[in-house]
Amino acid sequence: MSAYHPYLSEIEAPTRAEVDALPGLTLLEFGTGWCGHCRAAKSAVQQALSAHAQWRHLKVEDGPGQALGRSFRIKLWPTLVLLRQGQEVGRLVRPTQAAEIAAALDAA
């Protein structure tokens, strides 16, 4: 994976069953490497996660025909889906501030 394209490809992305079986806390970040909104949110996500080491962070390439994104009904990028024991407990669409992401992580 190159630095320009940090998202997991369709081949590397986990299946919905694998995601549902993840233990603990997981932040799924749906987007693409070329999405301007995704690039703009990158530092806010990294900053929020730096104080939340207990969260597993998976960046997932999304787009037409991507099964995992469709299963979560992703419409806009980036979308952050917060999971506890594989169950969705929160969601942020196009977050721009580290504080809002950190608050969602704390609440979950």
Contacts in CASP RR format, 6 or more apart in sequence:
PFRMAT RR
TARGET T0000
AUTHOR 0000-0000-0000
METHOD contacts of the structure
MODEL  1
MSAYHPYLSEIEAPTRAEVDALPGLTLLEFGTGWCGHCRAAKSAVQQALS
AHAQWRHLKVEDGPGQALGRSFRIKLWPTLVLLRQGQEVGRLVRPTQAAE
IAAALDAA
1 8 0 8 1.000
1 9 0 8 1.000
4 33 0 8 1.000
5 33 0 8 1.000
5 61 0 8 1.000
6 33 0 8 1.000
6 59 0 8 1.000
7 29 0 8 1.000
7 31 0 8 1.000
7 32 0 8 1.000
7 33 0 8 1.000
7 59 0 8 1.000
7 60 0 8 1.000
7 61 0 8 1.000
7 62 0 8 1.000
8 14 0 8 1.000
8 58 0 8 1.000
8 59 0 8 1.000
8 60 0 8 1.000
8 61 0 8 1.000
9 61 0 8 1.000
10 61 0 8 1.000
10 66 0 8 1.000
13 60 0 8 1.000
13 61 0 8 1.000
13 66 0 8 1.000
13 68 0 8 1.000
14 22 0 8 1.000
14 58 0 8 1.000
14 60 0 8 1.000
14 68 0 8 1.000
15 67 0 8 1.000
15 68 0 8 1.000
16 67 0 8 1.000
16 68 0 8 1.000
16 71 0 8 1.000
19 26 0 8 1.000
19 28 0 8 1.000
19 68 0 8 1.000
19 83 0 8 1.000
19 86 0 8 1.000
20 86 0 8 1.000
20 87 0 8 1.000
21 86 0 8 1.000
22 56 0 8 1.000
22 83 0 8 1.000
22 85 0 8 1.000
22 86 0 8 1.000
23 85 0 8 1.000
23 86 0 8 1.000
24 54 0 8 1.000
24 56 0 8 1.000
24 83 0 8 1.000
24 84 0 8 1.000
24 85 0 8 1.000
24 86 0 8 1.000
25 54 0 8 1.000
25 55 0 8 1.000
25 56 0 8 1.000
25 82 0 8 1.000
25 83 0 8 1.000
25 84 0 8 1.000
25 105 0 8 1.000
25 108 0 8 1.000
26 55 0 8 1.000
26 56 0 8 1.000
26 57 0 8 1.000
26 58 0 8 1.000
26 82 0 8 1.000
26 83 0 8 1.000
26 86 0 8 1.000
27 49 0 8 1.000
27 55 0 8 1.000
27 56 0 8 1.000
27 57 0 8 1.000
27 58 0 8 1.000
27 80 0 8 1.000
27 81 0 8 1.000
27 82 0 8 1.000
27 83 0 8 1.000
27 105 0 8 1.000
28 58 0 8 1.000
28 60 0 8 1.000
28 72 0 8 1.000
28 80 0 8 1.000
28 81 0 8 1.000
28 82 0 8 1.000
28 83 0 8 1.000
29 45 0 8 1.000
29 57 0 8 1.000
29 58 0 8 1.000
29 59 0 8 1.000
29 60 0 8 1.000
29 78 0 8 1.000
29 79 0 8 1.000
29 80 0 8 1.000
30 60 0 8 1.000
30 62 0 8 1.000
30 68 0 8 1.000
30 69 0 8 1.000
30 72 0 8 1.000
30 74 0 8 1.000
30 77 0 8 1.000
30 78 0 8 1.000
30 79 0 8 1.000
30 80 0 8 1.000
30 81 0 8 1.000
31 38 0 8 1.000
31 59 0 8 1.000
31 60 0 8 1.000
31 61 0 8 1.000
31 62 0 8 1.000
31 63 0 8 1.000
31 74 0 8 1.000
31 77 0 8 1.000
31 78 0 8 1.000
31 79 0 8 1.000
32 38 0 8 1.000
32 61 0 8 1.000
32 62 0 8 1.000
32 63 0 8 1.000
32 77 0 8 1.000
33 39 0 8 1.000
33 61 0 8 1.000
35 77 0 8 1.000
35 78 0 8 1.000
37 76 0 8 1.000
37 77 0 8 1.000
37 78 0 8 1.000
37 94 0 8 1.000
38 77 0 8 1.000
38 78 0 8 1.000
40 96 0 8 1.000
41 78 0 8 1.000
41 94 0 8 1.000
41 95 0 8 1.000
41 96 0 8 1.000
43 98 0 8 1.000
44 95 0 8 1.000
44 96 0 8 1.000
44 97 0 8 1.000
44 98 0 8 1.000
44 101 0 8 1.000
45 57 0 8 1.000
45 78 0 8 1.000
45 80 0 8 1.000
45 95 0 8 1.000
45 98 0 8 1.000
45 101 0 8 1.000
47 98 0 8 1.000
47 101 0 8 1.000
47 102 0 8 1.000
48 98 0 8 1.000
48 99 0 8 1.000
48 101 0 8 1.000
48 102 0 8 1.000
48 105 0 8 1.000
49 55 0 8 1.000
49 57 0 8 1.000
49 101 0 8 1.000
49 105 0 8 1.000
51 102 0 8 1.000
52 102 0 8 1.000
52 105 0 8 1.000
52 106 0 8 1.000
55 105 0 8 1.000
60 66 0 8 1.000
60 68 0 8 1.000
60 69 0 8 1.000
62 68 0 8 1.000
62 69 0 8 1.000
62 74 0 8 1.000
62 77 0 8 1.000
62 79 0 8 1.000
63 69 0 8 1.000
72 79 0 8 1.000
72 81 0 8 1.000
72 88 0 8 1.000
75 93 0 8 1.000
76 93 0 8 1.000
76 94 0 8 1.000
77 94 0 8 1.000
78 93 0 8 1.000
78 94 0 8 1.000
78 95 0 8 1.000
79 91 0 8 1.000
79 92 0 8 1.000
79 93 0 8 1.000
79 94 0 8 1.000
80 91 0 8 1.000
80 92 0 8 1.000
80 93 0 8 1.000
80 95 0 8 1.000
80 101 0 8 1.000
80 104 0 8 1.000
81 88 0 8 1.000
81 90 0 8 1.000
81 91 0 8 1.000
82 88 0 8 1.000
82 89 0 8 1.000
82 90 0 8 1.000
82 91 0 8 1.000
82 92 0 8 1.000
82 104 0 8 1.000
82 105 0 8 1.000
82 108 0 8 1.000
83 89 0 8 1.000
84 108 0 8 1.000
89 108 0 8 1.000
90 104 0 8 1.000
90 107 0 8 1.000
90 108 0 8 1.000
92 100 0 8 1.000
92 101 0 8 1.000
92 104 0 8 1.000
95 101 0 8 1.000
95 104 0 8 1.000
END
